[in-house]
Amino acid sequence: MRIVRTIAEVRAAVRDARHTEKSVGLVPTMGAFHEGHLSLMRRAREQNDLVVVSLFVNPTQFGANEDLGAYPRDEARDAALAEAEGVDILFAPAASEIYPDGFATTIHVSGLTEVLDGASRGTHHFDGVATVVTKLFGIVRPEVAYFGQKDAQQILVVRRVVRDLDLDVRIEACPIVREGDGLAMSSRNVYLDADARAQATALNQALDAAASVFEAGERDGDSILSAAHRVLAEAGITPDYLELRDAGTLESVTRVQSDALLAVAARVGAARLIDNHTLSATKGR
């Protein structure tokens, strides 16, 4: 595996692969790899001749009071894990490589970024995501890019960018990877002490409770959400948001009649965590 720091190096490597008609897959990450990241790398490895993983803690998607400075970083560990998964290129640029002096362009997606994490963290978050992902697509030019379903809103934003800007890349959403007790894997889980770690399991338990009510035949949104709120309240968690949204448009859902995203975000201990389930009126969870 090669670790490269510059856009020129990545482009040269990908250009060489394309000369021999090799397919290219990209896994965009901010590092601090866990099994969720590794599952994306495995999927990319199965489907592509050349696998590029980007490792870049993107400053533009963090707000002034968020955890940019404290975000976990261990490039040596991440590189070893990526190499073990058969990754060909680890692209680990400095911020100045991605955002050079005078950088003045931002990609903004209207309609998907004002709710859920956009409302909670601010629309700057998804502006930062959309901008850096668009840059990565332009640099690597992959056939396929892989994202985890835990960041469901992010996937919708990226797919809208691809559609609206006619980018020639397929977005593949991969299932959420969970710990044995159901907690969704996240780089921020390292912030949790033992008590907060136990408390955090209530997020998935709350979603499971709501999904069970739904699968028993309930379609009223308030009733479905009430089942989740009860579990969170019992665990002493006040969510940033707990909402039902259309799985494609993120419009608010009062009655589940087609695919709906049941999404939650909450601060547990020192970590802000997100999770979601997808509900389908015809297929179940």
Summary of the structure (lengths in Angstrom):
residues: 285
radius of gyration: 19.2
end to end distance: 38.6
largest distance: 58.7
contacts: 924
relative contact order: 0.13
helix: 43%
strand: 21%
